[in-house]
Amino acid sequence: MKIGTKCVQEGYVPKDGEPRVLPIYQSTTFKYNTAESLGDLFDLKKPGYFYTRLANPTSGFVEKKIAELEGGVGCMLTASGQSANLAAILNIAQSGDHIVCSNSIYGGTFNLISVSLKKMGIDTTFIDPTSDYDTICSAIKPNTRLIFGETLSNPTLTVLDIENFAKAAHDNHIPLIVDNTFPTPINCRPIEWGADIVTHASTKYMDGHGTIVMGAIIDSGNFDWTKGNFPELTEPDPSYHGLIYTETFGKAAYITKCVTAVMRDLGISPSPFNSFLLNMGLETLHLRMKRHNDNGIAVAKYLKNHPKVMWVSYPGLEDNPYYDLAQKYLKEGQSGVVSFGVKGGKEKAMKVINNFKMIYIVTHVATLTSSCLHPASTTHRQLSDEQLKEAGILPELIRLSIGIEDIDDIIADLDQALSLI
């Protein structure tokens, strides 16, 4: 099946006489006939459901759909995109370890990695997403466990050279984790370019309606954990009577451990109802992303020619420094997120935002409704002035999330807001 059909029909396939729509299994627990059957589930001797904190049928069907969309062997849904990135890292990194990370990422993720993980004893070297192979390799240390980046960064819209980062990671026997939130698998499938683990804030385009907070981790199944230094996957796990994940679960070793150890201990599971809503969003993802892509490039071209706009960051523009990478990795489109700078700095940017009538001022991004934000004073305000500059979060930057409304109405609101400064 092609990806549009997978959005609609993958995951839950009803049998004869079963509900056509994915049911909500709103239950914490599941009944078994014998104590031995339940014991086998706890020992990971057979698949099944016994407690929703670890797994739930509604979530399970949605996980299968997302794994198919991204081309992975398995998926784990989480309570938020932030918890997805946290779990993806903690699954293979612990105190005393080191990671390499792009410095052009979402502010909340930057804070998670630079502050919270540091408190846990995990150090990080931040590098430019445009770094060449040698620069990436020079940042890797003997205790480096992974490289992390965003396909399309929030909000600067830099495009990660996935193949380049993947080669550097694999040559040093470590995996590449890529957050694919903005492109979604409709615009880019990082696994096809060498990424080993993909994460999502499925709160964003995957849901698309601004109704839920969720995350997802997808395991490609391609990384050979036995060739690196990953004892948590290749050596006996005492919490499961000496089970070795790579021997027992093969290509699904990483995602199985993520569920049975990280989810078990951190309890970052989503509610079945949120999984149900996410599935509804996924059913129209391929349709919505086309409209977001079309509206995004139209707005970018309009702003580029506006006399009161200093600069526009959108990788679909031919003069954008990431245009060639976008044509390689994001052929279907570059999403509906557009960043631009207003002449006059922060003061004028704030006035433009306050002048909008139809474009809402909200923290959220990537939904049906067009919205805006001033990242330097909101999502990235925890960064120092130097860190803001390094990450490209300039005082005049406005992040637009272009929705699926009529493009003429969106541009009309932009036009009137800019005319008042």
C-alpha positions as CSV (number, residue, x, y, z in Angstrom):
1,M,0.0,0.0,0.0
2,K,1.1,3.6,-0.7
3,I,1.5,5.9,2.2
4,G,-1.9,7.6,1.8
5,T,-3.6,4.3,2.0
6,K,-1.5,3.3,5.0
7,C,-2.7,6.5,6.8
8,V,-6.2,5.3,6.5
9,Q,-6.1,1.5,6.7
10,E,-2.8,0.4,8.4
11,G,-2.8,-0.6,12.1
12,Y,-6.3,-1.7,13.0
13,V,-7.9,-4.1,10.6
14,P,-11.3,-5.2,11.8
15,K,-12.3,-8.9,11.5
16,D,-15.8,-10.2,10.6
17,G,-18.4,-8.5,12.8
18,E,-15.9,-6.3,14.6
19,P,-16.2,-2.5,14.9
20,R,-15.2,-0.6,11.7
21,V,-13.6,2.2,13.8
22,L,-10.7,1.6,16.1
23,P,-12.2,0.8,19.6
24,I,-11.1,2.6,22.7
25,Y,-9.8,0.0,25.2
26,Q,-10.3,2.3,28.3
27,S,-9.1,-0.3,30.8
28,T,-6.1,-0.3,33.1
29,T,-5.9,-4.1,33.2
30,F,-6.7,-7.3,31.2
31,K,-8.1,-10.6,32.5
32,Y,-6.4,-14.0,32.1
33,N,-7.6,-17.5,32.9
34,T,-4.5,-18.7,34.7
35,A,-1.7,-17.3,36.8
36,E,0.8,-19.0,34.5
37,S,-0.5,-17.0,31.5
38,L,-0.1,-13.7,33.3
39,G,3.4,-14.7,34.5
40,D,4.5,-15.5,31.0
41,L,3.6,-12.0,30.0
42,F,5.6,-10.4,32.8
43,D,8.6,-12.6,31.8
44,L,8.2,-11.5,28.1
45,K,7.8,-15.1,27.0
46,K,4.8,-14.2,24.9
47,P,3.1,-11.0,23.6
48,G,0.0,-9.6,25.1
49,Y,-1.6,-6.9,27.3
50,F,-1.7,-6.9,31.0
51,Y,-1.4,-3.3,32.2
52,T,-2.0,-0.1,30.2
53,R,1.1,1.6,31.6
54,L,3.2,-0.8,29.5
55,A,0.9,-1.5,26.5
56,N,-2.8,-1.1,25.5
57,P,-4.6,-2.5,22.4
58,T,-5.8,0.9,21.2
59,S,-2.3,2.3,21.4
60,G,-0.9,-0.8,20.0
61,F,-2.8,-0.5,16.8
62,V,-1.7,3.1,16.4
63,E,1.9,2.2,17.1
64,K,1.7,-0.4,14.3
65,K,0.4,2.3,11.9
66,I,3.1,4.8,12.7
67,A,5.8,2.1,12.4
68,E,4.5,1.3,9.0
69,L,4.4,5.0,8.0
70,E,8.0,5.5,9.0
71,G,9.3,2.1,7.8
72,G,10.3,0.8,11.2
73,V,10.0,-2.6,13.0
74,G,8.2,-1.1,16.0
75,C,6.9,2.0,17.7
76,M,6.2,3.1,21.2
77,L,3.8,5.9,22.0
78,T,4.5,8.2,24.9
79,A,2.6,10.9,26.8
80,S,4.4,13.8,25.0
81,G,7.0,14.5,22.4
82,Q,9.3,15.6,25.1
83,S,9.0,12.3,26.8
84,A,9.6,10.5,23.5
85,N,13.0,12.2,23.1
86,L,13.8,11.6,26.8
87,A,13.0,7.9,26.5
88,A,14.8,7.4,23.2
89,I,18.0,8.8,24.8
90,L,17.7,7.1,28.2
91,N,17.1,3.8,26.6
92,I,20.8,3.6,25.7
93,A,22.5,6.4,27.7
94,Q,23.1,6.8,31.4
95,S,25.3,8.7,33.9
96,G,28.9,9.0,32.6
97,D,27.9,8.8,29.0
98,H,28.1,11.5,26.2
99,I,25.9,12.4,23.3
100,V,26.4,14.6,20.2
101,C,23.5,16.9,19.3
102,S,22.6,19.5,16.7
103,N,22.5,23.0,18.2
104,S,19.5,23.9,16.0
105,I,16.6,22.1,17.8
106,Y,13.4,23.0,19.6
107,G,14.1,25.0,22.8
108,G,12.4,22.5,25.1
109,T,14.5,19.7,23.7
110,F,17.7,21.8,24.0
111,N,16.9,22.5,27.7
112,L,16.1,18.8,28.3
113,I,19.5,17.8,26.8
114,S,21.7,20.6,28.1
115,V,20.2,21.0,31.6
116,S,18.1,18.0,32.7
117,L,20.2,15.2,31.1
118,K,23.4,17.0,32.4
119,K,22.0,16.7,35.9
120,M,21.6,13.0,35.3
121,G,25.3,12.8,34.4
122,I,24.9,12.7,30.6
123,D,27.1,15.3,28.9
124,T,26.5,16.8,25.4
125,T,28.5,18.4,22.7
126,F,26.4,20.6,20.5
127,I,27.4,21.1,16.8
128,D,26.0,22.9,13.8
129,P,23.5,20.9,11.7
130,T,25.6,21.9,8.7
131,S,28.8,20.3,10.1
132,D,30.8,18.2,7.7
133,Y,31.7,14.6,8.3
134,D,35.1,15.4,10.0
135,T,33.5,17.9,12.3
136,I,30.9,15.4,13.4
137,C,33.5,12.7,14.0
138,S,35.7,15.0,16.0
139,A,32.8,15.7,18.4
140,I,32.4,12.0,19.1
141,K,34.2,10.6,22.2
142,P,34.8,7.1,23.5
143,N,31.8,7.3,25.7
144,T,29.4,8.8,23.1
145,R,26.3,6.8,22.8
146,L,24.3,8.5,20.1
147,I,23.9,11.5,17.8
148,F,20.6,13.5,17.9
149,G,19.1,16.0,15.5
150,E,15.9,17.3,13.9
151,T,15.0,16.7,10.3
152,L,13.5,20.2,10.0
153,S,14.4,22.3,13.1
154,N,12.0,24.3,15.2
155,P,11.8,27.2,14.6
156,T,14.9,28.1,12.4
157,L,13.9,25.4,9.8
158,T,17.4,24.2,9.2
159,V,17.5,20.9,7.3
160,L,19.7,18.1,8.8
161,D,21.9,16.3,6.3
162,I,20.7,12.9,7.5
163,E,23.0,10.8,5.3
164,N,26.1,12.7,6.4
165,F,25.2,12.5,10.1
166,A,24.2,8.8,9.7
167,K,27.6,7.9,8.1
168,A,29.5,9.7,10.8
169,A,27.4,7.9,13.5
170,H,27.7,4.4,11.9
171,D,31.4,4.7,11.2
172,N,31.8,5.2,15.0
173,H,29.3,2.4,15.8
174,I,26.7,4.7,17.4
175,P,23.1,5.3,16.3
176,L,21.5,8.4,14.8
177,I,18.2,9.6,16.4
178,V,16.2,12.0,14.3
179,D,13.2,14.0,15.4
180,N,10.9,14.1,12.4
181,T,8.0,16.1,13.9
182,F,7.7,18.9,11.3
183,P,8.1,16.9,8.1
184,T,6.1,13.8,9.3
185,P,6.5,10.6,7.2
186,I,4.5,12.3,4.4
187,N,7.4,14.7,3.6
188,C,10.4,12.7,4.8
189,R,11.2,9.2,6.1
190,P,14.5,9.5,7.9
191,I,15.0,5.7,8.1
192,E,15.4,5.6,4.3
193,W,18.3,8.0,4.6
194,G,20.1,6.2,7.4
195,A,18.5,7.2,10.7
196,D,18.3,4.4,13.2
197,I,15.6,5.8,15.6
198,V,12.9,8.4,14.7
199,T,10.9,10.4,17.2
200,H,7.9,12.6,17.0
201,A,5.9,15.1,19.0
202,S,2.7,13.6,17.6
203,T,1.0,16.4,19.3
204,K,1.8,18.4,16.2
205,Y,1.0,17.5,12.6
206,M,0.2,13.8,13.3
207,D,-2.8,14.8,15.4
208,G,-3.2,18.1,13.6
209,H,-6.2,19.3,15.5
210,G,-4.6,20.6,18.7
211,T,-6.5,18.2,20.9
212,I,-3.8,15.9,22.4
213,V,-0.3,15.8,23.8
214,M,1.6,12.7,22.7
215,G,4.9,11.4,21.3
216,A,6.3,8.5,19.4
217,I,9.5,6.5,19.1
218,I,10.1,4.4,16.0
219,D,12.9,1.8,15.8
220,S,14.3,1.1,12.3
221,G,15.6,-2.3,13.3
222,N,18.6,-1.6,11.2
223,F,21.3,-0.8,13.8
224,D,23.5,-3.7,14.9
225,W,23.8,-3.1,18.6
226,T,26.2,-6.0,19.0
227,K,29.0,-4.0,17.2
228,G,28.9,-1.1,19.6
229,N,29.2,-0.6,23.3
230,F,25.6,-1.1,24.4
231,P,25.6,-3.6,27.3
232,E,22.0,-2.7,28.2
233,L,21.0,-4.5,25.0
234,T,23.7,-7.1,24.6
235,E,24.2,-8.3,28.2
236,P,21.8,-10.0,30.6
237,D,19.1,-7.8,32.1
238,P,18.8,-8.7,35.8
239,S,15.2,-7.2,36.0
240,Y,14.1,-10.0,33.5
241,H,16.1,-12.9,34.9
242,G,19.1,-12.4,32.7
243,L,17.2,-11.9,29.4
244,I,19.4,-10.5,26.6
245,Y,17.4,-8.2,24.3
246,T,19.5,-8.6,21.1
247,E,19.3,-12.4,21.4
248,T,15.6,-12.6,22.3
249,F,14.1,-9.9,20.1
250,G,16.6,-9.4,17.3
251,K,15.9,-6.4,15.2
252,A,13.3,-5.2,17.7
253,A,15.7,-5.2,20.6
254,Y,15.8,-1.4,21.1
255,I,12.1,-0.8,21.0
256,T,11.3,-3.8,23.2
257,K,13.7,-2.6,25.9
258,C,12.2,0.9,25.6
259,V,8.7,-0.5,26.4
260,T,9.7,-3.1,28.9
261,A,12.3,-1.1,30.9
262,V,12.0,2.7,30.2
263,M,8.2,2.8,29.9
264,R,7.9,0.4,32.8
265,D,10.0,2.6,35.1
266,L,9.1,6.1,34.0
267,G,5.4,5.6,33.4
268,I,5.1,8.0,30.4
269,S,2.3,6.1,28.7
270,P,-0.5,7.9,26.8
271,S,-4.2,7.4,27.5
272,P,-6.1,5.1,25.2
273,F,-8.4,7.9,24.4
274,N,-5.6,10.1,23.2
275,S,-4.3,7.2,21.0
276,F,-7.8,7.0,19.5
277,L,-7.7,10.7,18.7
278,L,-4.2,10.4,17.2
279,N,-5.4,7.6,14.9
280,M,-8.2,9.9,13.6
281,G,-5.6,12.6,12.9
282,L,-3.3,10.1,11.1
283,E,-6.2,9.1,8.8
284,T,-6.1,12.5,7.1
285,L,-2.4,13.3,7.5
286,H,-1.6,12.8,3.9
287,L,-4.3,15.2,2.9
288,R,-3.5,17.9,5.4
289,M,0.2,17.9,4.8
290,K,-0.3,18.7,1.1
291,R,-2.4,21.7,2.1
292,H,0.1,22.8,4.8
293,N,3.0,22.4,2.2
294,D,1.2,24.5,-0.4
295,N,0.1,27.2,2.0
296,G,3.6,27.3,3.5
297,I,5.5,28.0,0.3
298,A,2.9,30.5,-0.8
299,V,3.3,32.5,2.5
300,A,7.1,32.3,2.3
301,K,7.1,33.7,-1.3
302,Y,4.7,36.5,-0.2
303,L,6.9,37.5,2.8
304,K,10.1,37.3,0.8
305,N,8.9,40.2,-1.4
306,H,7.5,42.3,1.4
307,P,9.3,45.6,2.0
308,K,8.9,45.4,5.8
309,V,10.4,41.9,6.1
310,M,14.1,41.6,6.6
311,W,14.5,37.9,5.9
312,V,12.5,34.7,5.4
313,S,13.6,31.2,6.5
314,Y,11.8,28.5,4.5
315,P,13.8,25.7,2.8
316,G,11.4,25.6,-0.1
317,L,12.7,29.0,-1.3
318,E,15.4,28.7,-4.0
319,D,17.8,31.2,-2.3
320,N,17.5,29.4,1.0
321,P,20.9,27.9,2.1
322,Y,19.0,24.6,2.8
323,Y,17.2,24.5,-0.5
324,D,19.3,21.7,-2.0
325,L,19.0,19.6,1.2
326,A,15.2,20.2,1.2
327,Q,15.0,19.0,-2.4
328,K,16.8,15.9,-1.4
329,Y,15.1,15.0,1.8
330,L,11.8,16.9,1.6
331,K,10.7,16.5,-2.0
332,E,7.0,16.4,-1.1
333,G,7.1,19.7,0.7
334,Q,8.6,21.6,3.6
335,S,5.6,21.8,6.0
336,G,3.5,24.9,6.9
337,V,6.0,26.4,9.4
338,V,7.6,29.6,8.2
339,S,10.0,31.8,10.1
340,F,10.7,35.4,9.2
341,G,12.3,38.5,10.6
342,V,10.7,41.9,10.7
343,K,12.6,45.1,10.1
344,G,12.9,47.0,13.3
345,G,13.8,44.1,15.6
346,K,11.8,42.7,18.6
347,E,9.6,45.8,19.1
348,K,8.2,45.7,15.5
349,A,7.9,41.9,15.6
350,M,5.8,42.1,18.7
351,K,3.6,44.7,17.0
352,V,3.1,42.5,14.0
353,I,2.0,39.6,16.2
354,N,-0.4,41.8,18.1
355,N,-1.9,43.1,14.9
356,F,-3.0,39.7,13.6
357,K,-6.7,39.1,13.5
358,M,-7.1,35.6,12.1
359,I,-3.7,34.2,12.9
360,Y,-3.8,33.2,16.6
361,I,-1.0,33.8,19.2
362,V,-0.5,30.3,20.7
363,T,2.3,28.2,22.0
364,H,1.3,25.3,19.8
365,V,2.3,24.7,16.2
366,A,1.4,22.5,13.3
367,T,-2.4,22.3,13.5
368,L,-5.3,23.2,11.2
369,T,-5.3,26.7,12.4
370,S,-2.8,29.4,11.4
371,S,-0.8,30.6,14.5
372,C,2.3,32.6,15.4
373,L,4.8,32.9,18.2
374,H,7.9,35.0,19.2
375,P,10.3,32.2,20.1
376,A,13.0,34.3,21.8
377,S,10.6,35.4,24.5
378,T,8.7,32.1,24.8
379,T,9.8,28.6,23.7
380,H,13.5,29.5,23.8
381,R,13.5,32.1,26.6
382,Q,15.6,29.8,28.8
383,L,18.6,30.1,26.5
384,S,21.2,32.7,27.1
385,D,21.8,35.5,24.5
386,E,24.8,33.6,23.2
387,Q,22.9,30.3,22.9
388,L,20.0,32.1,21.2
389,K,22.4,33.5,18.6
390,E,24.1,30.1,18.1
391,A,20.7,28.5,17.6
392,G,19.6,31.3,15.1
393,I,16.8,32.6,17.4
394,L,17.0,36.3,16.6
395,P,15.0,39.0,18.4
396,E,13.1,39.9,15.2
397,L,12.1,36.2,14.5
398,I,8.4,35.4,14.2
399,R,7.4,31.7,13.8
400,L,4.3,31.2,11.7
401,S,2.5,27.9,11.6
402,I,0.4,28.1,8.5
403,G,-2.9,26.2,8.7
404,I,-5.2,24.8,6.1
405,E,-7.4,27.9,5.7
406,D,-7.8,29.6,2.3
407,I,-4.5,31.0,1.3
408,D,-6.0,34.4,0.3
409,D,-7.3,34.9,3.8
410,I,-4.0,34.0,5.4
411,I,-2.1,36.4,3.2
412,A,-4.7,39.2,3.8
413,D,-4.1,38.9,7.5
414,L,-0.4,39.0,7.1
415,D,-0.7,42.0,4.8
416,Q,-2.9,44.1,7.2
417,A,-0.7,43.3,10.2
418,L,2.5,44.3,8.4
419,S,0.9,47.5,7.1
420,L,0.3,48.8,10.6
421,I,4.1,48.9,11.5
